[in-house]
Amino acid sequence: MSATRNTSAAKAPAAVPASYELALDELERLVAAMEGQQLPLEQLLESYQRGAELLNYCRGRLQAIEQQVKVLEGEGLRTREDS
């Protein structure tokens, strides 16, 4: 019966990070724990999956920021050309 509870707990959706910095911090802690400890296989898999989620979140935030910078740079160029 405890295996059923562990399975259902593992399938619970992970919280979306509140910010890029918090996601990066959690990701760094996960990597350190995975590298520095002998984790049970199930916990190692859960940590890997959470790390992948955090990595995707961070990549998405960086891409969004890059787009904003490109827009701002483009607006800056247009402003200079208009002067």
LUMDRENKE-694942 format. One record per residue (C-alpha): residue number from 1; residue in one letter; x, y, z. Coordinates in steps of 0.25 Angstrom, whole numbers. Layout:
<rs>
   num   residu      xx      yy      zz
   NUM        A       X       Y       Z
...
</rs>
This chain:
<rs>
   num   residu      xx      yy      zz
     1        M       0       0       0
     2        S      11      10       3
     3        A      16       8     -12
     4        T       3      13     -16
     5        R       4      26      -7
     6        N      18      28     -12
     7        T      14      27     -27
     8        S       2      37     -25
     9        A      11      47     -18
    10        A      22      46     -29
    11        K      11      50     -39
    12        A       7      62     -32
    13        P      10      74     -40
    14        A      22      82     -36
    15        A      20      97     -32
    16        V      24     107     -43
    17        P      36     115     -38
    18        A      32     129     -33
    19        S      44     135     -41
    20        Y      56     131     -49
    21        E      66     133     -37
    22        L      58     124     -29
    23        A      57     113     -40
    24        L      72     114     -42
    25        D      75     113     -27
    26        E      66     101     -26
    27        L      73      95     -38
    28        E      86      97     -32
    29        R      82      91     -19
    30        L      76      79     -27
    31        V      89      77     -35
    32        A      98      78     -22
    33        A      89      67     -15
    34        M      90      58     -27
    35        E     105      59     -28
    36        G     108      59     -13
    37        Q      99      48      -8
    38        Q      95      34     -10
    39        L      80      36     -13
    40        P      70      24     -15
    41        L      67      22     -29
    42        E      53      27     -28
    43        Q      57      40     -21
    44        L      69      42     -32
    45        L      58      40     -43
    46        E      49      50     -36
    47        S      60      60     -34
    48        Y      65      59     -49
    49        Q      50      61     -54
    50        R      49      73     -45
    51        G      62      78     -50
    52        A      58      77     -64
    53        E      45      85     -61
    54        L      53      96     -55
    55        L      63      96     -66
    56        N      52      98     -76
    57        Y      46     109     -68
    58        C      59     116     -67
    59        R      62     115     -82
    60        G      48     120     -85
    61        R      50     132     -76
    62        L      63     135     -82
    63        Q      57     134     -96
    64        A      46     144     -92
    65        I      56     154     -87
    66        E      65     152     -99
    67        Q      53     156    -108
    68        Q      50     168     -99
    69        V      64     173    -100
    70        K      63     171    -115
    71        V      51     180    -116
    72        L      57     190    -107
    73        E      69     190    -115
    74        G      61     192    -128
    75        E      53     203    -122
    76        G      66     210    -117
    77        L      72     209    -132
    78        R      59     215    -137
    79        T      60     226    -127
    80        R      74     230    -131
    81        E      71     229    -146
    82        D      59     239    -144
    83        S      68     249    -137
</rs>
